[in-house]
Amino acid sequence: MNLTLHELASAVSAINDVTKYADVKLNDIEFDSRLIKPGDIFLALKGERDGHDFIDVALKNGASAVITSRTLSDEIPQVVVADTLKAFQDLASYYLEKEQPDVIAITGSNGKTTTKDMTAQILATTYKTYKTQGNYNNEIGLPYTVLHMPESTEKLVLEMGQDHMGDIHLLSTLVRPKLAVITLIGESHLEFFGSRDKIAEGKMQIVDGLVDDGELIAPANKLINRYLPENQAITRFGEDADIYLSALYEHKDYLTFSVNFLDEDLTIPVPGKFNATNAMVAAYIGKHEGVSQANIKQALAKLELTKNRVEWRKASNGADILSDVYNANPTAMRLILETFQEIPANQENGKKIAVLADMKELGEASASLHAGMLTAINPEKLDMLYLYGEEMLPLAELVVDIFPRDTVKYFYKDDKIDEQNAMILSLLENLGAHDQILLKGSNSMRLAEVVKALENHTK
């Protein structure tokens, strides 16, 4: 972070006199006192725990100064502000204005992290590029990403999440993107928005901070048409849109496809035709920003994605695990089921098993949306179906009518009873060496632990 203490104080409108403190150059900014290194500045954020309670720890770890909303001893170099979170955000905006990277902002109900990773890898072939680390995509995580951006960064790829209306507006106006991307309008956080239309409205707020000559890249989805701003450069993707896929070939662990704006086929080392759409959007961004076709193709071929997105892994007995356990909504679950069910079995006797866990934050529509997954499940292409969680009960009651006896297993998630362990034991009993197994559910259902158990089991 290329800032001095006095410069920082000015950027956040400090309400105390900082001229009495040495104008030292600061290293990083941290709100976790355990991460403080000598020369860092500690941000005392108020959350579940009040960061002000950990100022002493931060100072012992070498903090050069503290951003605080409480006046401390004069001996402690401090920047006093009314609201430390707002100061954090203001500082991020200032740092972006100072460093002047091109910001590419990406949101969507599904695919935003994968598209972020793909876009960053393509841009990194040509430019000094930095991206959101992990899922730091909210009002705290996004400024943290910005302020940890290396000096002289040319392209900054930021992921934006939304839990409530207005979240995307805040983030977009904070970072002023050059390109704004919406990957998909699904049902994520339906509990808080009430309808997909409201979700679309919230996602479309990503244009609120676009620079004057900025561009929106969005799906050819009727839901967002009413929210499209006038006199805005817009590129739509999908069938019969501005950019589209053609000649898509799906394989177990890779995809090959062509797009209408490049001359050569592209290959990505991940399954799922929805990932071809994500790659197409990333490739378009690369071309828009001047990356050569050869570099776009090479970057996608060597793709590395954030962990726990769609990836093939191996069970200890040799079975293939298709793990997609970071999050879930009905659209995403349908897409991965479609992919998994179309992949050929490993051998004639190799089974295909699906483990589906609760999809969270769907509100009053949860029961009907879970039950509606019935239309995405093909008993002719799945040998066994495991359902896990209270909200999967409506689906469990329906699938028994279309699956043979004893091929459906339902486990009710109960914190007092180790249902997850019971499910793991059943999976280990039924999973053969030549089988394929899909796991999909919301992160809070802890399916990552099930994947780990299948990988590490020893007899």
Secondary structure, DSSP 4 states (H G I P E B T S, - for coil): --EEHHHHHHHTT-SS--TTS--PEE--EESSGGG--TT-EEE--BSSSBGGGGHHHHHHTT-SEEEESS---TTS-EEE-S-HHHHHHHHHHHHHHHH-PEEEEEE-SSSHHHHHHHHHHHHTTTS-EEE--TT--STTHHHHHHHTSPTT--EEEEE---SSTTHHHHHHHHH--SEEEE-----TTHHHHSSHHHHHHHHGGGGGG--TT-EEEEE--GGGGGGPPTT-EEEEESTTSSB-EEEEEE-SS-EEEEETT-SS-EEESS--HHHHHHHHHHHHHHHHTT--HHHHHHHHHT----TTSSEEEE-TTS-EEEEE-S---HHHHHHHHHHHHHSPPSSTT--EEEEEEPPPS-GGGHHHHHHGGGGG--TTT-SEEEEESGGGHHHHHHHTTTS-TTSEEEE--BTTBBHHHHHHHHHHHH--TT-EEEEE--GGG-HHHHHHHHHH---
